[in-house]
Each structure stands twice: as structure tokens, then as C-alpha cells.
Amino acid sequence: MKAESSKVIKKRLFPETLELVRQRGIARDAGNRVQTSELAKQCRQVIKEDLKERRAAVMVEAAEAG
């Protein structure tokens, strides 16, 4: 399976998740390692949950379509 590009993945994420990713980038640019680390942990968890929700929705649509 080919890896998805970051643009494709970003289209699948909820706006709140993208905001969290943006905040992590700001913290990283500011050199705040502790905040960057904490935000990175949150990002990984939230992204995982977002993608699970999106996959579940796709599966439901596919099942309904027959």
C-alpha cells in the first residue's frame, strides 16, 4: 500500500485536529520542547481517533450502498 501524502491526510482530519497540529508547529518554531512534546502526543492520539471515525463512516456508506 502506498503511503498517503500529508495533503490527503489533512483533508481527512477535523478542523480542531488541524488547529492542534498548527499549535504544535508554533511551539516547535518557538523552541518550546516541553509544549511541543505534549502537543505531539495529543496530535497523535487525536489524529488516530479522527481517522478511525472517518473509516467507520466510509464503511457504513459502503454497506448502505450494497
N, C-alpha and C positions, 0 to 999 in steps of 0.2 A: 504494500500500500504506500502510495506516495505521500510524503508529509505535506500538510496544508500550509499555505503561506499565512503570514501574520495578518494580511488584509482580509483573507477569507475568515479567519478565526475571529477577528474583530467584528465582522458583520454578524456573527452568531452570538456575541455577548450582549448582555443587557447594558443600558446606559450607565447604571450605577456601578457596574463592574469596570467599565471603561474609565469612569471617573477615579476609581480606586487605583487603576493602573497608571493614570495620569499623575495622581498624587505621589505614587511610588517613584515615578521618574523625576518629579520635582525634588523629592527628598534625596534621591541619588545625586542629582546635579548639585544640590546644596552641600553634599558631603556628609550627610547625617546617616551614618551607618546603622545605628540602632533603629531609627524610624524606618529606614529602607528595608531592613531585615524583617521587621514586624509587618510592614505593608506587603512585602513579598509573600510572606506566609499567608496573609489574608487573601491576597490575589490568587494564589494557587488554589486555595480552598473554594473561593467564590467562583472562579473560572470552571473548576471541576463540576460544581453544582449547576452552573448555567448550562454547560454542555450536556449534562445528564437530562436536564429539563427539556432542552431543545430536541435531543434524540428521542425522548419519550413522546414528545408532540409529533415528531415525524413518524414514529411507529404507529401512533394512534391514527394519523391521517392515512397511512398506507393500509392499515387494517380496515378502515372505513371504505376506502376506495375499492377494496376487494382484491 
